[in-house]
Amino acid sequence: PDHQQGKLITRNIQFTINASQTSDNPDDAHFSLVGVYNETISGLHKIPLKINGLFSIQRVSEVGKLNE
């Protein structure tokens, strides 16, 4: 094999946020987003790898800008 060049590996990632959330206000201290995660990885195997699951993201800080 030619070790001067690596394989082309691509990732296609999609986050689908649930329409009903506990709060849709980003200024709310308890703001969170939940939904479904889908990913397809191509280039590692002859058949693309498909991954999916649930995700939950919570706001952990009210700091609007870093280093202030």
N, C-alpha and C positions, 0 to 999 in steps of 0.2 A: 504493500500500500504506500501511497504518497503521503508521508508525514509532514510535508511542507504546508498542507492545506487540510483544514478540518471539515467535518460534515456540516451542512447547512441544517440547523435545527430551528424550527419555528414554533411559536406558541400563540394560539388564538384563545384569548380569555374573554369571557362575558360574565358580567354581574347583572342579574335581574332583581331589582329591588321590589319587595312586596308593596302593593298599593296601600294597604292599611298599616300604618305605623303608630306607635304610641304617641309620638309627637312629630310633626313635620316642621317644627321651628328649630333651625340650627342654633339659635341663641339659648335654647332650653338646656339647662345643665345636664339633663338626662337624655339628651338627643342620641338616638341610635338608629341604625339601618339594618334590616335583616332581609335575606332573600336567598336566591339560588346561584351557585357558582358553577360555571361550565368551562372546561378547558380542553383543547385538542393540541397535542404535541406531535409534530411531524418531523421526521428525519432521524429519530432514534431507532426505529424499527420499520420494516416494510409496510406494516399496517399502522396508521396513526393511533396514538394512545388517547383515549377519551376519559376525562376525569370529571366528576360532578359531585356536588354536595351543597350543604347549607352554609351560609356565612352570617356573622353578626359583627357589626362595627359599632363601638361606643365612643362617644366623645369623652376624652379623659382630661382635657384642659380647656380653659376659657381664654388662654393667651392667643391673641389674634396674629401676632408677629413674633418670629423667633429673635432672640438676642436683643430684647428690649428690656 
